[in-house]
Amino acid sequence: MTLPGMDIAALEQFLRANGVEVRGELRVELISGGRSNLTFAAADDVSRWVVRRPPVAGLTPSAHDMAREYTVTSALQGSAVPVAKTIAFDATGSALGAPMTVVEFVEGTVFRDQDELAALTDEQVNSSARELVRVLADLHAVEPVAVGLGSFGRPAGFVTRQVDLWASQWERVKTRELADVAALHAALSAAIPPEASASIVHGDFRIDNTILDSADPERVRAVVDWELSTLGDPLTDVALMCVYRSPSFDMILGARAAWTSPRLPSADTLAQAYATASGRELDNWGFYLALANFKLGVIGEGITHRARQGSDSGSAADRAAEATPEFMAAGLRALKGSV
């Protein structure tokens, strides 16, 4: 069977060239694809690995930055943040025609949709959420310089750039005019909070970007999908995690996401749990929630824009922009303090 974006012989040659012993036939299967990076499980007769590379079409380099993902996960080896052991990185794309990371395969369970959560008790669901929050607090407690990530990003002006970035992205992908977009952008620009101390931010933190222990789902075995990570304001991570809890996020994904399940703690509960675990005050919290809503609204619009341009398929992608007005309105409410 042909796997788009994968050349098994080239992968095996790359592994051997990087000192990885391949014992027996190398077998590869696709774990996930679509709009995210392509993720493959590779195995010989003894070992298993995970191989990730950008999609074969519709590339957005900043959203599929394999070097960024490999750099941060390598730096976090041995830290309080659980990550897969890094094996090798093909920066030039010599093996598969695009940059590629190889890490050890982490056994566990990824909960992507609400039906999968049915396997857990209510206590397990709540405990898993608390553990996720603790892991995020642990990430933000890592001193970037101490793990070699002092130059990993540009934390100065991070929040201001985020506001401008997503406003610019809106102009590129909008499928119609929405008054709330301009209103929210103006309100955010006028409410930029004071600079916060920088931390490593994941950029996409929620339950389906982690691997939980199959026997003990209250334990996080690895945090994955680091291609959006950088140095910046940790409260942007927390707010995005909370806004992902919105039922409107299902419209963007085109599925009943595990993280939007009503069985999980509310966004307010998660935020307070983070404040307790991290010892960090949630100052200017309404701003951060508004920014997260702004970002997700633009992302939903972008998915539909690309679908109409032929870069995506299916009714779910075409309807993702239906969530945009909901997120923009929620952002304006957050800034007014009525969340």
C-alpha positions, -999 to +999 in steps of 0.1 A: +000+000+000+013+034-010+015+060+018+015+096+005+045+114+020+063+083+031+092+063+014+099+033+037+132+025+020+144+061+024+133+061+060+152+030+068+183+043+051+180+076+071+176+057+104+206+035+098+227+066+087+218+081+121+229+052+141+195+036+146+197-002+143+168-016+122+162-052+130+140-071+106+116-056+081+106-019+086+069-015+086+051+019+085+015+029+089-003+063+089-016+073+123-031+106+114-031+131+086-053+159+072-046+195+080-021+186+107+014+171+102+014+136+089+022+111+117+034+076+110+041+046+132+072+028+122+083-006+136+108-033+131+109-066+149+121-050+181+114-012+183+087+013+174+091+049+164+069+078+154+077+098+123+063+132+116+065+154+086+044+182+070+014+175+048+021+168+012+000+198+001-013+230+014+018+238+034+018+266+059+054+266+071+048+283+104+021+257+113+043+227+103+077+237+118+094+204+123+127+220+135+108+239+162+091+207+173+123+187+175+142+215+192+118+219+221+112+182+227+149+176+227+154+204+252+127+190+275+142+156+278+146+148+315+124+178+326+092+176+345+073+178+312+067+143+297+078+141+261+088+113+237+125+105+235+139+122+204+158+099+179+167+119+148+158+149+127+160+154+090+162+192+086+168+193+049+141+168+039+166+146+022+148+113+030+111+121+025+113+154+006+103+174+036+117+179+071+110+149+094+113+141+130+117+106+145+109+099+182+103+068+202+068+054+202+050+062+234+024+036+244-008+051+256-042+065+246-051+097+228-087+109+234-098+127+203-136+126+204-163+125+231-173+089+224-138+078+234-142+095+267-170+071+275-144+045+285-135+067+315-154+073+347-163+108+358-135+108+384-110+097+358-121+124+334-118+151+361-085+137+374-071+136+338-080+172+333-064+182+366-032+164+355-032+181+322-034+215+339-005+205+362+016+195+332+010+228+316+020+246+348+052+224+349+059+235+313+056+271+321+079+266+352+108+254+330+135+281+327+141+284+290+178+294+294+184+264+317+173+239+290+190+257+261+160+275+247+170+311+256+168+321+219+138+299+210+115+328+204+111+366+208+091+371+240+093+409+240+062+422+223+048+387+220+012+395+228+011+426+206+025+406+177-002+379+183-030+405+180-015+419+148-008+384+134-043+372+136-057+405+123-035+402+093-044+365+089-081+375+089-075+398+059-060+369+040-086+343+047-119+362+053-149+349+033-172+379+042-171+410+063-179+407+100-181+439+120-172+420+152-138+411+138-127+448+134-143+456+168-125+429+186-092+437+169-095+473+179-105+464+215-076+440+218-051+466+205-063+491+231-061+466+259-026+451+255-015+441+291+019+448+306+047+424+295+047+392+315+077+370+323+082+347+293+080+309+294+079+281+269+044+280+255+030+249+237+006+269+215-020+241+211-026+225+245-056+203+250-063+166+258-059+153+222-024+167+220-013+144+249-009+107+253-024+093+285-015+061+302-039+034+290-040+017+324-040+050+343-056+078+323-049+102+351-012+101+341+002+120+311+028+099+293+037+125+267+028+159+254+029+160+216+023+184+186+049+210+195+052+227+161+035+259+174+057+262+205+078+293+212+088+316+240+060+339+250+033+348+275+022+317+294-014+330+299-019+328+261-015+290+265-039+288+294-066+309+278-064+289+245-068+257+265-099+272+282-114+286+250-110+252+233-136+240+258-162+260+238-188+239+220-182+261+190-148+244+186-166+213+174-177+233+143-140+240+135-129+204+139-160+190+123-163+165+151-174+163+188-140+169+202-130+152+235-120+185+249-154+201+244-171+174+264-195+186+291-180+159+314-148+179+317-143+207+341-155+241+330-131+267+315-133+287+347-125+256+368-095+248+346-082+284+348-084+284+386-067+250+388-039+264+367-036+295+390-033+271+420-009+247+403+014+275+389+011+301+416+005+326+388-021+353+390-046+354+361-041+392+356-060+407+326-077+374+322-105+389+300-079+401+275-063+366+272-097+349+267-106+375+241-073+369+222-078+332+222-114+336+209-100+360+182-074+334+171-099+305+169-124+326+150-098+334+124-087+298+123-122+286+116-125+312+088-092+301+073-103+264+072-134+274+051-114+297+030-089+269+021-118+245+015-133+269-010-099+272-027-098+235-031-071+229-005-094+210+018-124+188+013-157+178+030-186+197+044-170+200+078-142+222+064-166+242+044-187+250+075-159+257+099-164+295+094-199+292+110-180+292+143-163+325+136-191+349+146-195+329+179-158+332+188-157+369+179-188+377+200-173+356+229-141+376+226-159+409+229-179+396+259-146+385+276-131+420+272-162+434+288-159+410+317-190+390+310-176+356+301 
